[in-house]
């Protein structure tokens, strides 16, 4: 594990950069507010003997915004320029860069239905904008703006700061941003836990209780009972518990029949499942999944984040961990929950769909997910799952959002990428010189090549080529 520490620290020190379903559930799930949560009273603090929480927050956020607010004057003025660019763009030309929110954004020459325009910034994310001439059609569904925010930008702010920042950016696009409804389309919450004993084992993941296979139903009650009348109706009374012969001719207008059928449906859908749905391993477990990201409205996964950041040359995340107590050597396990809008609609009367409510009550939704939707336990007691004791690791997971964690500066750290590009460039330069020298002592060619590269880079700076590249990177 010491190599891991050297990997990200050496790079950071060597190179630095500047600065549903449509049906309505029978029982509506209610997420308890802070202080009334269903967390076990034995929950541990954010540290234990060999493990500790080193980061928690929002890792993915896709929102829509719109409603009773007209487009801003700036946006209406820009639309004429953007339309001209889209109409005159020729295949192969470089994309246009525009200045928005004191940053340079790439304007794509095409939109994605139903949006007319696309803005992209590598530091912030994607913004899709409705056609101003048809703004009212987007206001009906409150989706005039679609904003996909990148993880590194999200981690630049605390939870209270995040809503303020998003609203500030949107204020450039709306005449009155306070009248716009900001709703969540997709959100991921995560916690990173440093653990001396390494990644979770397949056996630990097998000892889990979840509703992953019944993920489209989010009920708060595990036990539902039928009245005697309902039992008699469905099972034929005292006729040896046999279904009624006229079962296919049930009067569905009868409220007793409808109530009984709905209850039976929920009893089936609300069953618990044990163990992860899918596990990815090599020599040891890498990722365990609960639920399906392709068809589900909520799913979860646990994986070795230290392996992931090393593979991606991610330097920002280890720096965040270090600021929150990581020693640079222990394995960091990420527990992550992903939610779509149709899942959020079914909780607390749909209040969690609204971004401000979600962020203000983030610890409550996290408590629901980690105590109701998924639990890792020491041993699954199938006859009484609720009495199964949480593992020490999962007890830390449940309390992860009880604390505020440090964030880093907004600028993305490109140290790893710079080092990689430098090595590639130097390698190509060495190859060129080796092939161009007339003999082994031809230092004249060596020095002239160095001077030529220096002149070329200086010219690129003077003619604005480097500035254009920085705009495309979102760094200008």
GIGI-V822637 format. One record per backbone hydrogen bond with DSSP energy under -0.5 kcal/mol. CO is the residue of the C=O (numbers start at 1). NH is the residue of the N-H. Records with the same first field share a line. If there is no record, write none. Layout:
BEGIN
CO = NH + NH
END
This chain:
BEGIN
1 = 4 + 5
2 = 6
3 = 7
4 = 8
5 = 9
6 = 10
7 = 11
8 = 12
9 = 13
10 = 14
11 = 15
19 = 411
20 = 22 + 23
26 = 28
29 = 348
30 = 32
33 = 36
40 = 43
46 = 53
50 = 196
51 = 48
52 = 194
55 = 192
57 = 190
60 = 188
61 = 149
62 = 185 + 186
63 = 147
64 = 183
65 = 144 + 145
66 = 181
67 = 69
70 = 175
72 = 76
73 = 77
74 = 78
75 = 79
76 = 80
77 = 81
78 = 82
79 = 83
80 = 84
81 = 85
82 = 86
83 = 87
84 = 88
85 = 89
90 = 93
96 = 107
98 = 100 + 105
100 = 103
103 = 100 + 105
105 = 98
106 = 108 + 120
107 = 96
112 = 115
117 = 129
118 = 108
119 = 127
120 = 106
121 = 125
124 = 150
125 = 121
126 = 148
127 = 119
128 = 146
129 = 116 + 117
131 = 134
132 = 135
134 = 137 + 138
135 = 138 + 139
136 = 140
137 = 141
138 = 143
144 = 130
145 = 65
146 = 128 + 148
147 = 63 + 149
148 = 126
149 = 61
150 = 154
151 = 155
153 = 156
154 = 157
155 = 408
158 = 162
159 = 163
160 = 164
161 = 165
162 = 166
163 = 167
164 = 168
165 = 169
166 = 170
167 = 171
169 = 172
170 = 173 + 174
173 = 72
176 = 179
177 = 180
179 = 68
180 = 182
181 = 66 + 183
182 = 355
183 = 64
185 = 341
186 = 62
187 = 339
188 = 59 + 60
189 = 337
190 = 57
191 = 193 + 335
192 = 54 + 55 + 194
193 = 333
194 = 52
195 = 198 + 331
201 = 205
202 = 206
203 = 207
206 = 208
207 = 377
208 = 275
209 = 375
210 = 273
211 = 214
212 = 215
214 = 217
227 = 231
228 = 232
229 = 233
230 = 234
231 = 235
232 = 236 + 237
234 = 244
236 = 239
238 = 240
239 = 242
244 = 247
246 = 249
247 = 250
250 = 252
251 = 254
253 = 255
254 = 258
255 = 259
256 = 260
257 = 261
258 = 262
259 = 263
260 = 264
261 = 265
262 = 266
263 = 267
264 = 268
265 = 269
266 = 270
268 = 271
273 = 210
278 = 289
279 = 281
280 = 286 + 287
284 = 282
286 = 304
287 = 280
288 = 302
289 = 277 + 278
290 = 300
292 = 296
297 = 340
299 = 338
300 = 290
301 = 336
302 = 288
303 = 305 + 334
304 = 308
305 = 309
306 = 310
307 = 311
308 = 312
309 = 314
310 = 313
313 = 315
315 = 319
316 = 320
317 = 321
318 = 322
319 = 323
320 = 324
321 = 324 + 326
322 = 325
331 = 195 + 333
332 = 305 + 306
333 = 193 + 335
334 = 303 + 336
335 = 191
336 = 301
337 = 189
338 = 299
339 = 187
340 = 343 + 344
341 = 345
343 = 346
344 = 347
346 = 29
347 = 350 + 352
348 = 351
350 = 353
351 = 354
353 = 184
354 = 358
355 = 359
356 = 360
357 = 361
359 = 362
361 = 364 + 365
362 = 366
363 = 367
364 = 368
365 = 369
366 = 370
367 = 371
368 = 372 + 373
369 = 374
373 = 211
375 = 209 + 377
376 = 391
379 = 381
380 = 382
381 = 384
384 = 387
385 = 388
389 = 378
391 = 395
392 = 396
393 = 397
394 = 398
395 = 399
397 = 400
399 = 402
400 = 403
412 = 414
414 = 418
415 = 419
416 = 420
417 = 421
418 = 422
419 = 423
420 = 424
421 = 425
422 = 426
423 = 427
424 = 428
425 = 429
426 = 430
427 = 431
428 = 432
429 = 433
430 = 434
431 = 435
432 = 436
433 = 437
439 = 442
441 = 443
442 = 446
443 = 447
444 = 448
445 = 449
446 = 450
447 = 451
448 = 452
449 = 453
450 = 454
451 = 455
452 = 456
453 = 457
454 = 458
455 = 459
456 = 460
457 = 461
458 = 462
459 = 463
460 = 465 + 466
461 = 464
464 = 468
465 = 469
466 = 470
467 = 471
468 = 472
469 = 473
470 = 475 + 476
471 = 474
END
